[in-house]
Amino acid sequence: MVDATHVVVRNPNSGDGKQSKQAAKLAAARGWEVLDSEGGDHTVELAAEAAEYAEVVVACGGDGTLNKTVKGVLEAEKLDEVSLGVIPAGTGNDFADNVGIRGVEHAFEVIESGENRRLDLGMANGRPFLNSCVGGLTAESSAKTSRSLKRRLGVMAYVLTTLSVARTFESPTLRVSVGPDREPVWAGDALMLLVGNGRRFPGERMRQANIEDGMVNAVIIEDAPALDYLSKGAADTLLGRQASHLKRVKSSHLHVTTDGEPIQFSLDGEIIEADELTIDSLPGAMSFYVGEDYDPDPEEWSGPTPQ
């Protein structure tokens, strides 16, 4: 008998496929309904349909699958009524890791008996992101990393693609403002714009961001010799707290414009193009199952005063 109160929206092609298959077996053993996505907007459609009758909607895949699942529940206007969960089965499972989910079996344990908390949701031009919104070199590299390379090499696929893209990448000119009055905080050529909802970035004291403070953490990396630092594997040095080419801000609202052509932004791995980006934090928008290692109050922000 199928338990329609728990629905798993599964991407069978996530990662190497092994974790996804294991998840399907574990869900079937519990009688949970499993909806297999064909990829793309089909994941959004399935999640929206599931949100109409399920109490719990669970994404099975990587960060991209989770993003689309939450987008579907959001489009169904059911975020206030449906609880969310994630089964990490993709190449990148950053958000699952940040909320204390350590594997497929652990995910089921958490969803069945773990804590359910209200977490913030990031929005960029009306589209959701749970973990991060990044623009510049990182986003372009993500867009150019092939599915076959990710399946063969895992996260190393992104590193190799970034090295290749860095050789010809031209840093865009960005203008960044914060708060409802759009107070200017930075302008110039940016190698990367990194905005985190669920995560911080190298150079911070810890990886997980505060996902319950109604703020996003932004790091602007000024134009720098990309290939040099990437080839030496010195990302932590580049993003060190005292680095002069960094600007760190924290706010509930960011506004970003580009001078010139639209650039790519990656929302949890989902690519959009824009020459203007409005980023907001929706406080406590999601009811999400978290593991016992999840920290609801991680170390305090040590950058500029939030706006």
Backbone as numpy.savetxt, mean C-alpha at the origin, in Angstrom:
# Nx Ny Nz CAx CAy CAz Cx Cy Cz
-21.40 -27.14 3.47 -22.25 -25.94 3.47 -21.37 -24.70 3.47
-21.69 -23.74 2.61 -20.88 -22.53 2.48 -21.31 -21.49 3.50
-20.33 -20.96 4.21 -20.56 -19.88 5.17 -20.41 -18.56 4.44
-21.54 -17.97 4.05 -21.50 -16.74 3.25 -21.20 -15.51 4.08
-21.05 -15.67 5.40 -20.68 -14.50 6.21 -19.20 -14.16 6.02
-18.39 -15.16 5.62 -16.97 -14.96 5.36 -16.70 -15.25 3.88
-16.22 -14.25 3.17 -15.94 -14.39 1.74 -14.49 -14.04 1.47
-13.79 -14.93 0.78 -12.40 -14.70 0.39 -12.37 -14.33 -1.09
-11.84 -13.15 -1.39 -11.63 -12.73 -2.77 -10.18 -13.07 -3.11
-10.00 -14.06 -3.95 -8.67 -14.66 -4.15 -8.13 -14.38 -5.55
-6.86 -14.02 -5.60 -6.15 -13.92 -6.87 -5.32 -15.20 -7.02
-5.76 -16.16 -7.84 -5.03 -17.44 -7.96 -3.62 -17.28 -8.51
-3.35 -16.15 -9.17 -2.05 -15.94 -9.81 -1.07 -15.13 -8.96
-1.46 -14.82 -7.72 -0.57 -14.04 -6.87 0.67 -14.85 -6.48
1.80 -14.17 -6.39 3.03 -14.81 -5.97 3.38 -15.99 -6.85
3.80 -17.08 -6.23 4.10 -18.29 -7.00 2.90 -19.23 -7.06
1.79 -18.81 -6.50 0.56 -19.60 -6.55 0.40 -20.59 -5.41
1.49 -20.93 -4.71 1.42 -21.95 -3.66 0.62 -21.48 -2.45
0.88 -20.25 -1.99 0.15 -19.75 -0.84 -1.34 -19.57 -1.16
-1.61 -19.17 -2.41 -3.00 -18.99 -2.83 -3.76 -20.32 -2.81
-3.11 -21.38 -3.26 -3.73 -22.71 -3.24 -3.96 -23.18 -1.81
-2.98 -22.95 -0.95 -3.13 -23.32 0.45 -4.30 -22.58 1.08
-4.42 -21.30 0.76 -5.51 -20.50 1.31 -6.87 -21.02 0.87
-6.98 -21.43 -0.38 -8.25 -21.96 -0.89 -8.65 -23.23 -0.14
-7.68 -24.07 0.17 -7.97 -25.31 0.91 -8.41 -25.01 2.33
-7.72 -24.09 2.98 -8.06 -23.75 4.35 -9.43 -23.07 4.43
-9.75 -22.25 3.44 -11.06 -21.60 3.42 -12.17 -22.63 3.20
-11.92 -23.58 2.29 -12.92 -24.62 2.01 -13.16 -25.48 3.25
-12.10 -25.76 4.00 -12.24 -26.57 5.21 -13.11 -25.89 6.25
-13.17 -24.56 6.20 -13.99 -23.81 7.15 -15.36 -23.49 6.59
-15.56 -23.84 5.34 -16.83 -23.55 4.70 -16.98 -22.12 4.23
-15.86 -21.37 4.18 -15.93 -20.00 3.70 -16.10 -19.97 2.19
-16.79 -18.98 1.71 -16.96 -18.82 0.27 -15.68 -18.24 -0.34
-15.26 -18.79 -1.46 -14.07 -18.31 -2.15 -14.46 -17.85 -3.55
-14.15 -16.60 -3.86 -14.41 -16.04 -5.18 -13.08 -15.81 -5.87
-12.85 -16.49 -6.99 -11.60 -16.37 -7.72 -11.66 -15.26 -8.76
-10.70 -14.37 -8.67 -10.66 -13.23 -9.58 -9.85 -13.55 -10.83
-10.26 -12.97 -11.93 -9.51 -13.07 -13.18 -8.49 -11.95 -13.29
-8.40 -11.12 -12.24 -7.44 -10.03 -12.23 -8.08 -8.70 -12.61
-7.34 -7.62 -12.41 -7.82 -6.29 -12.79 -9.07 -5.89 -12.03
-9.99 -5.25 -12.74 -11.21 -4.74 -12.12 -12.16 -5.85 -11.68
-11.89 -7.09 -12.13 -12.74 -8.20 -11.69 -12.65 -8.37 -10.17
-11.48 -8.12 -9.60 -11.32 -8.19 -8.15 -12.21 -7.15 -7.46
-12.24 -5.96 -8.00 -13.07 -4.89 -7.45 -14.54 -5.30 -7.50
-14.95 -5.85 -8.64 -16.35 -6.25 -8.81 -16.75 -7.35 -7.83
-15.88 -8.35 -7.67 -16.19 -9.44 -6.75 -16.28 -8.94 -5.31
-15.38 -8.06 -4.93 -15.40 -7.53 -3.56 -16.65 -6.70 -3.31
-17.06 -5.93 -4.31 -18.28 -5.13 -4.16 -19.51 -6.02 -4.01
-19.54 -7.10 -4.79 -20.65 -8.05 -4.69 -20.67 -8.73 -3.32
-19.50 -9.16 -2.86 -19.40 -9.84 -1.56 -19.82 -8.93 -0.43
-19.49 -7.64 -0.54 -19.81 -6.70 0.53 -21.31 -6.52 0.73
-22.10 -6.90 -0.25 -23.56 -6.74 -0.16 -24.18 -7.75 0.81
-23.49 -8.88 1.06 -24.10 -9.90 1.92 -23.15 -10.45 2.99
-21.87 -10.27 2.86 -20.91 -10.86 3.80 -20.68 -9.95 5.00
-20.29 -10.57 6.11 -19.89 -9.81 7.28 -18.38 -9.53 7.25
-17.64 -10.47 6.65 -16.18 -10.34 6.57 -15.75 -10.59 5.13
-14.99 -9.66 4.55 -14.45 -9.81 3.20 -12.93 -9.85 3.32
-12.33 -10.92 2.82 -10.90 -11.16 3.00 -10.20 -11.17 1.64
-9.14 -10.40 1.51 -8.34 -10.39 0.28 -7.26 -11.45 0.38
-7.15 -12.29 -0.63 -6.10 -13.31 -0.68 -5.21 -13.01 -1.88
-4.01 -12.51 -1.60 -3.09 -12.13 -2.67 -2.06 -11.17 -2.10
-1.51 -10.33 -2.96 -0.54 -9.33 -2.54 -1.20 -8.00 -2.24
-0.37 -6.95 -2.16 -0.88 -5.62 -1.84 -1.85 -5.12 -2.90
-1.62 -5.47 -4.17 -2.51 -5.04 -5.23 -3.89 -5.65 -5.09
-3.95 -6.94 -4.76 -5.23 -7.61 -4.57 -5.98 -7.01 -3.39
-5.25 -6.74 -2.31 -5.86 -6.12 -1.14 -6.41 -4.74 -1.49
-5.64 -3.97 -2.24 -6.09 -2.64 -2.64 -7.40 -2.71 -3.42
-7.47 -3.62 -4.37 -8.68 -3.74 -5.20 -9.86 -4.26 -4.38
-9.59 -5.14 -3.43 -10.67 -5.66 -2.58 -11.27 -4.54 -1.74
-10.43 -3.74 -1.13 -10.91 -2.61 -0.33 -11.63 -1.60 -1.22
-11.12 -1.40 -2.41 -11.78 -0.49 -3.35 -13.19 -0.96 -3.66
-13.35 -2.28 -3.84 -14.68 -2.81 -4.11 -15.65 -2.59 -2.96
-15.18 -2.85 -1.73 -16.03 -2.63 -0.55 -16.36 -1.15 -0.41
-15.38 -0.28 -0.70 -15.60 1.16 -0.66 -16.65 1.58 -1.68
-16.55 1.06 -2.91 -17.50 1.43 -3.96 -18.91 0.92 -3.64
-18.99 -0.17 -2.89 -20.29 -0.69 -2.47 -20.85 0.09 -1.27
-20.07 1.04 -0.77 -20.44 1.86 0.39 -20.73 1.00 1.61
-19.86 -0.01 1.82 -20.05 -0.95 2.92 -18.88 -0.96 3.91
-17.97 0.02 3.83 -16.83 0.01 4.73 -17.25 0.10 6.20
-18.37 0.75 6.48 -18.84 0.88 7.85 -19.50 -0.39 8.37
-19.86 -1.30 7.45 -20.62 -2.49 7.85 -19.82 -3.78 7.75
-18.79 -3.80 6.91 -18.04 -5.03 6.63 -16.67 -4.98 7.30
-16.26 -6.09 7.91 -14.90 -6.22 8.43 -13.99 -6.77 7.34
-12.74 -6.36 7.38 -11.78 -6.73 6.35 -10.65 -7.56 6.94
-10.08 -8.41 6.09 -8.91 -9.19 6.48 -8.03 -9.43 5.28
-6.82 -9.94 5.52 -5.91 -10.21 4.41 -5.19 -11.52 4.64
-5.06 -12.31 3.57 -4.26 -13.53 3.57 -3.08 -13.26 2.66
-1.85 -13.18 3.20 -0.69 -12.80 2.38 -0.27 -13.92 1.43
-0.49 -13.71 0.14 -0.18 -14.74 -0.85 0.46 -14.15 -2.09
0.98 -12.92 -1.99 1.53 -12.26 -3.16 3.05 -12.13 -3.11
3.60 -11.46 -4.12 5.03 -11.15 -4.12 5.35 -10.14 -3.04
4.51 -9.10 -2.95 4.65 -8.10 -1.90 3.47 -8.18 -0.96
3.75 -8.34 0.33 2.69 -8.44 1.34 2.97 -7.44 2.46
3.30 -6.23 2.08 3.75 -5.23 3.04 2.68 -4.89 4.07
1.45 -4.65 3.62 0.43 -4.24 4.56 0.11 -5.36 5.54
0.04 -6.58 5.04 -0.21 -7.72 5.92 0.86 -7.79 7.01
2.11 -7.58 6.62 3.20 -7.62 7.57 3.07 -6.49 8.59
2.66 -5.32 8.13 2.55 -4.17 9.03 1.41 -4.31 10.03
0.41 -5.13 9.73 -0.67 -5.34 10.70 -0.51 -6.68 11.41
0.69 -7.25 11.35 1.00 -8.41 12.17 0.54 -9.75 11.64
0.32 -9.85 10.33 -0.07 -11.14 9.73 1.18 -11.81 9.21
1.53 -12.99 9.73 2.81 -13.61 9.46 2.78 -14.75 8.47
1.63 -15.09 7.92 1.56 -16.18 6.95 0.12 -16.57 6.70
-0.08 -17.53 5.81 -1.43 -17.94 5.41 -2.20 -18.52 6.60
-1.63 -19.50 7.28 -2.33 -20.12 8.40 -2.59 -19.11 9.51
-1.61 -18.27 9.77 -1.78 -17.26 10.82 -2.91 -16.30 10.47
-3.06 -15.98 9.18 -4.14 -15.09 8.76 -5.50 -15.65 9.13
-5.69 -16.94 8.92 -6.97 -17.56 9.27 -7.20 -17.52 10.78
-6.15 -17.77 11.56 -6.27 -17.70 13.01 -6.71 -16.31 13.46
-6.09 -15.28 12.86 -6.40 -13.90 13.24 -7.84 -13.55 12.88
-8.27 -13.93 11.69 -9.63 -13.60 11.25 -10.67 -14.31 12.11
-10.34 -15.51 12.58 -11.30 -16.26 13.40 -11.33 -15.80 14.85
-10.18 -15.38 15.38 -10.17 -15.08 16.81 -9.31 -13.88 17.19
-8.82 -13.13 16.20 -7.95 -12.01 16.49 -8.70 -10.72 16.76
-7.92 -9.65 16.94 -8.48 -8.34 17.25 -8.91 -7.62 15.98
-10.00 -6.90 16.07 -10.53 -6.12 14.97 -10.43 -4.64 15.35
-9.68 -3.85 14.56 -9.47 -2.46 14.91 -9.87 -1.54 13.76
-10.18 -0.31 14.11 -10.50 0.70 13.10 -9.20 1.33 12.62
-8.89 1.15 11.33 -7.65 1.66 10.75 -7.93 2.75 9.73
-6.97 3.65 9.56 -7.09 4.72 8.58 -6.98 4.16 7.16
-7.55 4.87 6.23 -7.42 4.55 4.81 -6.94 5.79 4.08
-5.88 5.64 3.27 -5.41 6.75 2.46 -6.21 6.85 1.18
-6.40 8.08 0.71 -7.10 8.32 -0.55 -6.26 9.26 -1.40
-6.06 8.90 -2.67 -5.31 9.72 -3.62 -6.18 9.93 -4.85
-6.60 11.17 -5.06 -7.53 11.49 -6.17 -8.75 10.57 -6.16
-9.24 10.29 -4.95 -10.45 9.50 -4.81 -10.25 8.01 -4.87
-8.98 7.56 -4.99 -8.69 6.13 -5.04 -7.96 5.71 -3.77
-8.31 4.55 -3.22 -7.75 4.16 -1.92 -6.34 3.61 -2.00
-5.60 3.78 -0.92 -4.35 3.05 -0.72 -4.24 2.74 0.77
-3.81 1.51 1.06 -3.68 1.10 2.44 -2.27 1.30 2.96
-1.30 0.95 2.13 0.09 0.96 2.58 0.81 2.23 2.14
0.84 2.47 0.83 1.65 3.60 0.36 1.18 4.11 -0.99
1.51 5.38 -1.21 1.34 6.03 -2.51 2.71 6.61 -2.85
3.32 6.13 -3.93 4.67 6.58 -4.27 4.71 7.08 -5.71
5.48 8.12 -5.93 5.62 8.67 -7.27 7.09 8.85 -7.60
7.40 8.95 -8.90 8.78 9.13 -9.32 9.40 7.81 -9.75
10.68 7.65 -9.42 11.44 6.49 -9.87 10.81 5.18 -9.40
10.38 5.11 -8.14 9.82 3.88 -7.60 8.56 3.47 -8.33
7.68 4.44 -8.61 6.43 4.13 -9.29 6.68 3.66 -10.72
7.60 4.33 -11.42 7.88 3.94 -12.80 8.49 2.54 -12.86
9.34 2.22 -11.89 9.93 0.89 -11.84 8.88 -0.18 -11.57
7.96 0.12 -10.66 6.89 -0.82 -10.35 6.04 -1.11 -11.57
5.75 -0.06 -12.33 4.91 -0.23 -13.51 5.59 -1.07 -14.58
6.91 -1.04 -14.63 7.65 -1.73 -15.68 8.13 -3.12 -15.26
7.83 -3.53 -14.02 8.23 -4.86 -13.57 7.23 -5.89 -14.05
7.66 -6.81 -14.89 6.74 -7.78 -15.50 6.27 -8.83 -14.50
5.08 -9.38 -14.77 4.52 -10.43 -13.92 5.43 -11.66 -13.91
5.97 -12.02 -15.09 6.81 -13.21 -15.16 8.09 -13.04 -14.35
8.67 -11.82 -14.37 9.88 -11.57 -13.60 9.58 -11.63 -12.10
8.42 -11.10 -11.69 8.05 -11.15 -10.28 7.86 -12.58 -9.81
7.27 -13.42 -10.68 7.04 -14.82 -10.31 8.36 -15.57 -10.16
9.34 -15.23 -11.01 10.63 -15.93 -10.96 11.53 -15.44 -9.84
11.53 -14.12 -9.61 12.54 -13.54 -8.71 11.97 -12.91 -7.45
10.66 -12.81 -7.34 10.08 -12.19 -6.16 10.44 -10.72 -6.09
10.74 -10.22 -4.86 11.00 -8.80 -4.69 12.26 -8.34 -5.42
13.19 -9.26 -5.73 14.39 -8.87 -6.47 14.04 -8.35 -7.86
12.88 -8.73 -8.37 12.46 -8.25 -9.69 12.32 -6.73 -9.69
11.82 -6.16 -8.58 11.68 -4.72 -8.49 13.03 -4.03 -8.45
13.98 -4.63 -7.75 15.32 -4.05 -7.65 15.98 -4.00 -9.02
15.92 -5.11 -9.76 16.55 -5.16 -11.08 15.90 -4.17 -12.04
14.57 -4.07 -11.99 13.88 -3.13 -12.87 14.23 -1.69 -12.52
14.32 -1.40 -11.21 14.67 -0.04 -10.79 16.06 0.35 -11.28
17.00 -0.56 -11.21 18.34 -0.29 -11.71 18.31 0.06 -13.19
17.48 -0.66 -13.94 17.37 -0.41 -15.37 16.72 0.94 -15.66
15.62 1.24 -14.96 14.88 2.49 -15.18 15.73 3.70 -14.79
16.54 3.55 -13.72 17.32 4.67 -13.20 18.26 5.27 -14.23
18.68 4.47 -15.20 19.64 4.96 -16.19 19.07 6.07 -17.06
17.75 6.08 -17.26 17.15 7.07 -18.16 16.10 7.93 -17.46
15.93 7.76 -16.16 14.86 8.46 -15.45 15.16 9.95 -15.33
14.16 10.77 -15.65 14.26 12.22 -15.50 13.35 12.65 -14.36
13.93 13.23 -13.33 13.15 13.59 -12.14 12.14 14.69 -12.45
10.88 14.50 -12.07 9.87 15.53 -12.30 9.98 16.67 -11.30
9.46 17.82 -11.67 9.40 18.97 -10.77 8.06 18.93 -10.04
8.10 18.91 -8.72 6.89 18.80 -7.91 6.75 20.02 -7.01
5.49 20.32 -6.68 5.17 21.33 -5.67 4.24 20.66 -4.66
4.62 20.71 -3.39 3.88 20.00 -2.35 3.37 21.00 -1.32
2.09 20.89 -0.98 1.50 21.72 0.07 0.73 20.82 1.02
0.44 21.34 2.22 -0.22 20.54 3.24 -1.37 21.31 3.85
-2.29 20.56 4.48 -3.38 21.15 5.23 -4.49 21.70 4.36
-5.60 22.06 4.98 -6.75 22.56 4.21 -6.47 23.86 3.47
-5.51 24.64 3.97 -5.16 25.91 3.30 -4.05 25.75 2.27
-3.60 24.48 2.08 -2.55 24.18 1.12 -1.31 25.05 1.31
-0.76 24.99 2.51 0.46 25.72 2.82 1.64 25.09 2.10
2.37 25.82 1.27 3.51 25.24 0.53 4.60 24.77 1.50
5.12 23.57 1.26 6.20 23.06 2.11 7.43 22.67 1.31
7.28 22.47 0.00 8.45 22.05 -0.78 8.16 22.22 -2.27
9.22 22.55 -3.03 9.13 22.58 -4.49 10.51 22.30 -5.06
10.55 21.53 -6.15 11.82 21.23 -6.78 11.76 19.92 -7.56
12.92 19.49 -8.04 13.02 18.21 -8.76 13.09 17.08 -7.74
12.22 16.10 -7.90 12.12 15.02 -6.92 12.42 13.67 -7.56
13.36 12.96 -6.97 13.63 11.60 -7.40 12.45 10.69 -7.06
11.92 10.87 -5.84 10.78 10.07 -5.40 9.93 10.89 -4.44
8.63 10.60 -4.45 7.70 11.06 -3.43 7.11 9.81 -2.80
7.34 9.63 -1.50 6.89 8.43 -0.79 5.88 8.85 0.27
4.65 8.39 0.14 3.60 8.72 1.10 3.11 7.42 1.73
3.19 7.34 3.04 2.81 6.11 3.72 1.59 6.27 4.59
0.69 5.30 4.51 -0.43 5.20 5.44 -0.15 4.09 6.45
0.18 2.90 5.94 0.47 1.77 6.81 1.95 1.57 7.05
2.80 2.24 6.30 4.23 2.02 6.44 5.01 3.33 6.47
6.17 3.25 7.09 7.18 4.30 6.97 8.23 3.80 6.00
9.27 4.59 5.81 10.27 4.25 4.82 11.65 4.19 5.45
12.66 3.59 4.75 14.01 3.50 5.31 14.48 4.86 5.83
15.15 4.82 6.96 15.59 6.05 7.61 14.74 6.40 8.80
13.50 5.87 8.87 12.67 6.04 10.05 13.10 5.02 11.10
12.68 5.26 12.34 13.10 4.36 13.41 12.41 3.01 13.32
11.28 2.94 12.67 10.59 1.67 12.53 9.82 1.67 11.22
9.42 0.49 10.77 8.80 0.33 9.45 7.31 0.63 9.46
6.62 0.18 10.51 5.18 0.39 10.56 4.85 1.81 10.97
3.94 2.43 10.24 3.45 3.76 10.61 2.30 3.60 11.61
1.90 4.70 12.19 0.69 4.72 13.01 -0.50 4.76 12.05
-1.29 3.70 12.04 -2.41 3.60 11.09 -3.71 4.03 11.74
-3.61 4.68 12.90 -4.81 5.10 13.61 -4.75 6.57 14.03
-3.84 7.35 13.42 -3.67 8.74 13.84 -4.28 9.75 12.87
-4.90 9.27 11.79 -5.52 10.18 10.84 -4.52 10.99 10.03
-3.29 10.50 9.91 -2.23 11.22 9.19 -1.55 10.29 8.19
-0.92 10.89 7.18 -0.03 10.16 6.30 1.38 10.72 6.48
2.38 9.84 6.33 3.79 10.24 6.42 4.34 10.41 5.01
4.94 11.55 4.72 5.48 11.79 3.38 6.98 12.05 3.45
7.71 11.44 2.51 9.14 11.69 2.36 9.38 12.11 0.91
9.94 13.29 0.74 10.30 13.78 -0.59 11.80 13.66 -0.74
12.25 12.91 -1.74 13.67 12.72 -1.98 14.07 13.59 -3.16
14.90 14.58 -2.90 15.33 15.48 -3.96 16.17 14.74 -4.98
16.26 15.29 -6.16 17.02 14.67 -7.25 18.42 14.31 -6.76
18.81 13.05 -6.96 20.10 12.53 -6.50 20.59 11.50 -7.51
21.87 11.12 -7.48 22.39 10.13 -8.43 21.80 8.75 -8.17
20.63 8.49 -8.77 19.88 7.28 -8.47 20.68 6.01 -8.71
21.29 5.92 -9.87 21.99 4.68 -10.21 23.13 4.41 -9.23
23.78 5.47 -8.79 24.91 5.30 -7.87 24.46 4.66 -6.56
23.40 5.22 -5.94 23.02 4.68 -4.65 22.36 3.32 -4.79
21.64 3.10 -5.87 20.99 1.81 -6.04 22.00 0.71 -6.29
23.00 1.00 -7.11 23.98 -0.03 -7.44 24.83 -0.39 -6.23
24.96 0.52 -5.29 25.74 0.25 -4.08 24.86 -0.30 -2.97
23.56 -0.39 -3.21 22.66 -0.91 -2.20 22.59 -0.03 -0.97
22.68 1.29 -1.17 22.77 2.20 -0.03 21.49 2.99 0.17
20.34 2.33 0.02 19.07 3.03 0.19 18.93 3.61 1.58
19.38 2.89 2.60 19.26 3.40 3.96 20.10 4.65 4.17
21.25 4.71 3.48 22.08 5.91 3.57 21.40 7.08 2.88
20.85 6.81 1.72 20.14 7.86 0.98 19.00 8.42 1.80
18.30 7.53 2.52 17.11 7.94 3.27 17.41 8.16 4.74
18.68 8.35 5.10 19.03 8.57 6.49 18.37 9.83 7.03
18.10 9.83 8.33 17.33 10.92 8.92 17.99 12.28 8.74
19.31 12.33 8.71 19.99 13.62 8.61 20.34 13.99 7.17
19.92 13.19 6.20 20.27 13.48 4.81 19.72 14.84 4.38
20.56 15.63 3.73 20.17 17.00 3.38 19.19 17.05 2.22
19.10 15.97 1.45 18.23 15.99 0.28 16.85 15.40 0.57
16.46 15.34 1.83 15.15 14.81 2.21 14.27 15.89 2.81
12.97 15.78 2.55 11.98 16.60 3.22 10.92 15.66 3.76
10.70 15.70 5.07 9.72 14.82 5.69 8.57 15.67 6.22
7.35 15.28 5.90 6.17 15.99 6.40 5.13 14.96 6.82
4.24 15.40 7.69 3.14 14.55 8.13 1.89 15.41 8.19
0.82 14.92 7.59 -0.39 15.72 7.51 -1.59 14.83 7.21
-2.77 15.34 7.50 -3.99 14.63 7.10 -4.35 14.93 5.66
-3.69 15.93 5.07 -4.00 16.34 3.70 -2.73 16.82 3.00
-2.46 16.24 1.82 -1.35 16.69 0.97 -1.90 17.04 -0.40
-1.27 18.05 -1.01 -1.62 18.40 -2.39 -0.33 18.49 -3.19
-0.27 17.77 -4.30 0.94 17.69 -5.11 0.62 18.06 -6.55
1.42 18.94 -7.13 1.27 19.27 -8.55 2.61 19.06 -9.23
2.57 18.78 -10.52 3.78 18.60 -11.31 3.87 19.70 -12.36
5.10 20.08 -12.66 5.34 21.01 -13.76 5.67 20.21 -15.00
4.74 20.13 -15.93 5.00 19.35 -17.14 4.02 18.21 -17.30
4.50 17.12 -17.87 3.65 15.97 -18.18 3.20 15.25 -16.90
2.04 14.57 -16.95 1.63 13.75 -15.82 2.68 12.69 -15.51
2.79 12.32 -14.25 3.73 11.28 -13.85 2.97 10.11 -13.22
3.66 9.00 -13.07 3.04 7.81 -12.52 3.14 7.79 -11.00
2.04 7.35 -10.39 2.00 7.11 -8.96 1.53 5.68 -8.75
2.13 5.02 -7.78 1.78 3.64 -7.46 1.03 3.61 -6.14
-0.23 3.18 -6.18 -1.05 3.03 -4.98 -1.08 1.56 -4.62
-0.23 1.17 -3.67 -0.11 -0.25 -3.30 0.21 -1.12 -4.52
0.95 -0.55 -5.47 1.28 -1.29 -6.69 0.35 -1.06 -7.84
-0.78 -0.37 -7.61 -1.72 -0.05 -8.68 -1.34 1.31 -9.27
-1.09 1.36 -10.57 -0.52 2.56 -11.20 -1.60 3.50 -11.71
-1.44 4.79 -11.39 -2.26 5.84 -11.99 -1.32 6.91 -12.53
-1.82 7.76 -13.41 -1.06 8.89 -13.92 -1.80 10.17 -13.58
-1.06 11.20 -13.14 -1.70 12.46 -12.77 -0.68 13.58 -12.79
-1.15 14.79 -13.08 -0.29 15.97 -12.94 -0.69 16.77 -11.70
-1.72 16.29 -11.00 -2.16 16.89 -9.75 -2.70 15.78 -8.86
-2.27 15.75 -7.60 -2.65 14.67 -6.71 -3.09 15.25 -5.37
-4.29 14.87 -4.95 -4.80 15.25 -3.65 -4.85 14.00 -2.78
-4.13 14.03 -1.66 -4.03 12.87 -0.78 -4.64 13.20 0.57
-5.58 12.37 1.01 -6.23 12.56 2.30 -6.17 11.28 3.11
-6.21 11.42 4.42 -6.35 10.28 5.32 -7.78 10.24 5.82
-8.42 9.07 5.69 -9.76 8.88 6.24 -9.61 8.16 7.57
-9.73 8.87 8.68 -9.46 8.26 10.00 -10.45 7.13 10.32
-9.92 6.00 10.75 -10.74 4.90 11.20 -11.74 4.40 10.18
-11.39 4.48 8.90 -12.35 4.13 7.85 -12.59 2.64 7.72
-11.59 1.81 8.12 -11.68 0.36 7.92 -11.75 -0.37 9.25
-12.58 -1.40 9.30 -12.58 -2.35 10.40 -11.75 -3.54 9.94
-10.54 -3.72 10.52 -9.56 -4.65 9.95 -9.03 -5.58 11.04
-8.91 -6.88 10.69 -8.34 -7.86 11.62 -6.82 -7.74 11.64
-6.26 -7.61 12.84 -4.82 -7.43 12.99 -4.24 -8.52 13.88
-2.98 -8.85 13.65 -2.29 -9.87 14.44 -1.81 -9.34 15.78
-1.35 -10.26 16.62 -0.93 -9.89 17.97 0.32 -9.01 17.97
1.10 -9.02 16.88 2.29 -8.19 16.80 2.00 -6.77 16.33
0.78 -6.52 15.91 0.43 -5.17 15.43 0.53 -4.17 16.58
1.15 -3.03 16.31 1.33 -1.98 17.32 0.40 -0.81 17.00
-0.65 -0.60 17.80 -1.57 0.50 17.51 -0.99 1.87 17.79
0.12 1.91 18.53 0.73 3.19 18.88 2.24 3.08 18.76
2.75 2.98 17.53 4.20 2.86 17.33 4.92 4.14 17.73
6.24 4.10 17.63 7.04 5.24 18.06 6.54 6.54 17.47
6.67 7.59 18.27 6.17 8.88 17.84 6.93 9.39 16.62
6.22 10.15 15.80 6.83 10.83 14.66 7.89 11.79 15.15
9.05 11.78 14.48 10.14 12.66 14.91 10.48 13.70 13.85
9.61 13.85 12.86 9.82 14.87 11.83 9.16 16.18 12.23
8.83 17.04 11.24 8.20 18.33 11.52 6.81 18.16 12.15
6.33 19.21 12.78 5.01 19.18 13.41 3.95 18.90 12.36
3.06 17.91 12.59 2.01 17.59 11.63 1.08 18.77 11.40
0.53 18.83 10.17 -0.41 19.90 9.84 -1.67 19.28 9.24
